[in-house]
Amino acid sequence: MDFALMWEITPLLLKAAWITVTISVLGFILGLLVATILVMMRASAFRLIRWPARIYVSVIRGTPFFVQLLIFYYGGSAFGINLDAYTAGVLALGLNIGAYMSEAIRGSLLAVDNGQNEASRSLGFSRTQTMISIILPQAAGLMIRSLGVLAVILIKGSSLVSIISVVELTYQSQRIISSTYKPFEVFAVSAGLYLILIYGVISFVDWLYNRYTRYLSH
């Protein structure tokens, strides 16, 4: 174990870890936006609105993220759109995780007993009022947990953007290995940083969930 090397490369990998954080956060925000749109489309009474959302979710979940990433990066030029690697990575991550988020959100909403909806409507609440005031508050706890799991998956999946030369944690690790020829030490530091990021997300999700449940109990 070359501990001196591990100490020396840590600042470089910390900078790359920040890129991992930013691309994951932006991908998560985009994914949440995409998921919200998909859930609204799936709830529509019109088949022409529901079916495109169902097809989108099926295609995204049925194809590898690796392939989707390459399509975004190299396929844009076919339509005259030249995306830099970072932008392509954010778009691919967001549009991919959005499909999974939509199913998580939809599942959380469906988990609320239908009697809640019927009781609310019988009291004169509109469909929108019922969703905002009755269904969402009860489903939010499940959403927090589900979206937290997907955030962890997103951070892990962000390592794949290294294949299009985004200088995030995995890509930087590979560059350092090419000059030091010490993959164990480099990836040990890299793995440690990934663990810190993921543990941070898990801790935040637990804190947020506990705060929310205490808020509901009051």
N, C-alpha and C positions, 0 to 999 in steps of 0.2 A: 504493500500500500504506500503510494507516494503522497503523504499528507501535505507536503509542501506544495505540490502541484495542485491538489484539491483546494488549498487555501488561495493559491494564486489565481485560479480560474473562476472562483466564486463571484467576484465582481462582474466579470463578463457574462456569466450565466444569470446573474441577478438582473442585468439590463435586458437580456433576452426574455427572462421570466415576465418582465413588465410588458413586453410585446404580447406574450401569451395572455396576460391579464386583459389588456386593452382589446385584443381581437376577440376574446371570449365574452367580455362585457358587451361589446357592440353586437356580436352575434346573438347574444341572449336577448338584447333589446329588440333587435330586428325579428328574432324568432317569436317573441311575445306579441309583436304587432301582427305578424303573419298568422299566428295562432288565433288571435282575437277575430281577425277577418274570417278565417276558416270556420270558427265556431259559429259565427253569425250566419255565414252562408249555409252551414249544415242545419241550422235551426229554421231556415226559410221554408215557407209553405210551397214555394215554387220549385219544381224539379229541375228546371234549367239553371237555377242558382245552386241547388244542393249538389248536383252531379259533378260539376267542375271541381268543387272542393273535395268530394270523395275520390275523384280520379287523381287529383294532386297528391293527396295523402297516400294513396295506394302506390303511386309511382315513386314518390320520395322514399317511402318505407320499404319498397320492393327493390330498390337499386342501391348499390354500395355508395357510401359517401365519397370514397376515393374516385369513382367514376364521375360523380356529380361535380366534384372539385375541378377535375380536369376539363369537363365540359364548360364550366364557367370561365376558366382561365384561358383555354385555347379556342373554345367555340365562339367567344364574343367577336373575334376577328371576322368570322363568316358573315356577321351582320354589321360590320364596320364599327364595332365597339371594342376599343382596346382598354382592357382593365389592367391596372397594376396588380401585382401579386397580393398585396395587403387587402385591397378592395375586393378582389375575387375571393379571397379567403373569408372575409367577413360575410359577403353575400351568400357564399356556399354554406357556411356554418349556420347563418340565420335562417335561410330558406329550408335547410335540412331539419334543424331542431324545431322549427316552427310547426312542421307536420306532427312531430311527436308531442309537442306542447299542446296542440289543438286536441289531440286525443286525451291527454291528461286532464285538460280543463273540461272537456266535454264529459269525461267519465266522472269527474268530481261533481259536476252539475246533476248528472243523472243519478248519482248516489243519494241525493237528497230525496226523501220520501215524497212520492207524488201527492200524497194527501196534503202536504204543505201548500202545494200549488193550488189544489182544488179548494182548500179552505180560504186561501187568500183571494181567489177569484170570486168565491161566493160572498166575500165581504165587500166586494166592489172594487178591488184593486185591478188595475189594468195589467196586461202581460208584462209591460216594462217595469211597472211599479213592483210587481210580484218578484221579478228577477232581481231588481236592485235591493229591495228591502227584505225579502224573505229567503230567496234561494242562494244568492251570492254570499251573504254572511255565513250561512251554514256550510257552503261548499269551499269557502276560502281556506279553511284549515287543511283540507285534503289537497287543495291546490298547492299550498306552501310546501308540503312534503314532496309532492310529485314533481313540482318545478325545481325543487332543490336537488333531487336525484338527477334530473335532466341537466342541471347546471354542472354537476360533477362530470356527467358524460360529455358535455360540451368541452370542458377543459381538457379532458383526455383526448377527445377527438381533434382538438386544435393542433395536436402534434402532427397531424397529417398534412397541414398546410406547409410543412417543411418541404414537401415534394415540389412545390411551385416556388421555392426559394424565399419564403417569408422567414426572416431571421428571428424566429421565436426560439423557445428553449431547446427543442429537439434539433433544429437546424444548427444552432450555435454549438451544441454539443458535438455534432458530426464534424463541424469545421475544426473544432479544437482537437478532436481525435485524429484528424488527418495530419495534424502537425506534431502531436505529442505521441501518437501510437499507444495511448494508454486508455482504452475504452472503459475499463472497469472503474477507474477513478473518476472519469468524466461523467459517466452515466450514474455513478453513485451520487454525485453532487446534484445532477439533474433530477434524479428520482426523489432526492430529499426535498428539492424545491417544489416538485409536483405535489408531494405529500403535504407540504406546508400550505400550498394553495387550496388543495382539496379539503384539508382539515379546517381551513378558514371558512370555506363555503359551508361545510357541514355544521360548524359551530354557529355561524350566522343563521342558518335555517332553523336550527334548534332554538336559538334565542328568539327569533321572530315567531316561530310556532308557539312557544311558551307564552310570549307576550300577548299573542292574539287570543289564545285560549283563556288567559286571565282576564283579558278585556271582555270576552263573551260572558264569562262567569259573573262579571259585575253588571 
